[in-house]
Amino acid sequence: MDGKRERSVKLTKSKLDDLGPAATDRFLWDKDVRGFGVRVTPKGVKSFVL
């Protein structure tokens, strides 16, 4: 997958609500559940990934 990899954080509803669009796809990974994260597209669409 292309895009920027970010550090692992605890994914919470407020954290997801605060995520906004970026120039490229962004990935934010949960620090407690290995391999679980969220992808944010440049249009602001959020998709969970496993």
Summary of the structure (lengths in Angstrom):
residues: 50
radius of gyration: 9.9
end to end distance: 12.4
largest distance: 27.3
contacts: 116
relative contact order: 0.30
helix: 12%
strand: 38%
